[in-house]
Amino acid sequence: MKFSLIICTYMRPEPLVKLLNSVNIQSKYPDEILIIDGSLDKETKKALDKNNFKNLKYFLVSDRDRGLTRQRNFGISKVASDSEIVCFLDDDIVLETDYFENLLNTYNLFPSALGAAGYIINNNAAWSLNLENEPLQYNHFYYDGWKRKYSQRYVLRKKMGLLDDCPPGFMPESGNAKALSFFPPTNKIYPTESFSGGVSSFRKEILDKIKFSEYFEGYGLYEDTDFTFRLSKLGNIYVNTSAKLYHYHDEAGRPNKFEYGKMVLRNGWYVWRVAFPKPRFKSRIEWNLIAWLLIIIRASNIVSTKKKKEAITETLGRIYGWFSIIINPPKEKK
């Protein structure tokens, strides 16, 4: 099974080299590695030139193709014609040595799969086995014989009747699907409706039919949720918890906290309405209640954390984002 790896990068030469070093020792190595660089300087190219990574192709994009979704679409257009699977990785990831071997095995076990994602193991989720006859705890999430604590926001949503029973990665009509960190570390493969683009893979044939939406400019945020929800309408996609990696969320290249807060609301609303173009009135109320609950929780960090400036600016960004939805709802760019 021939496969390609696309890494979209922006101003992160050191994390990118760390990622490629972990690719270099994989039990199954990509037939080609496409680096799609949107950087504004030559530091990434210099860092790559100091190393000798096999099968690597480097592309520095212009303003027209800069931004996560545009760079991904650009990379897809450069993939070898005989490639069967296209993998994507964020540039601040480090892989376990059997990542690709386990990820690609998803397609052997599920021949109808259109996409498969890996499993982030440093996501701060402390899982433990749910022992037989152990009483259920209100502040815990239970799945497939395992349990983990809910964070504060999930406990509050549960108390307010705003927490759904959908499995991870499946979006209820009120929006706000549970993240993939709610899949336990079982080494099993689970069906889903969405997953992170930074740890994803897809059959090349499907990438010739649908593209990443360029509504999501620059950094992106939820662009992967949008893409995989649309993809899941066409066929089955999965999360493989045996394909393990670390995601370090490097701060370089990220938007400021005000812009990030604004994107959380506007992009989140956009993805929700792609999934549910005409939600019921009750679901609309619930989406807005959850949005304001999360705004209030983020505002509480102004007092509870040392990063007060970040908490203030992100809170203001979220509030601005909510009001901007009322005035000018997000629309797909033609």
Secondary structure as UniProt FT lines:
FT   STRAND          3..9
FT   HELIX           13..24
FT   STRAND          32..37
FT   HELIX           43..49
FT   TURN            54..55
FT   STRAND          56..60
FT   HELIX           63..65
FT   HELIX           68..77
FT   TURN            81..82
FT   STRAND          85..89
FT   TURN            91..92
FT   STRAND          93..95
FT   TURN            97..98
FT   HELIX           99..109
FT   TURN            111..112
FT   STRAND          115..120
FT   STRAND          128..129
FT   TURN            132..133
FT   TURN            138..139
FT   STRAND          140..143
FT   TURN            144..145
FT   STRAND          146..149
FT   HELIX           152..159
FT   TURN            160..161
FT   TURN            168..169
FT   TURN            173..174
FT   HELIX           180..182
FT   STRAND          189..192
FT   HELIX           197..199
FT   STRAND          200..203
FT   HELIX           204..207
FT   TURN            208..209
FT   TURN            214..215
FT   TURN            218..219
FT   HELIX           223..232
FT   TURN            233..234
FT   STRAND          237..247
FT   TURN            252..253
FT   HELIX           257..275
FT   HELIX           281..304
FT   HELIX           308..327
//
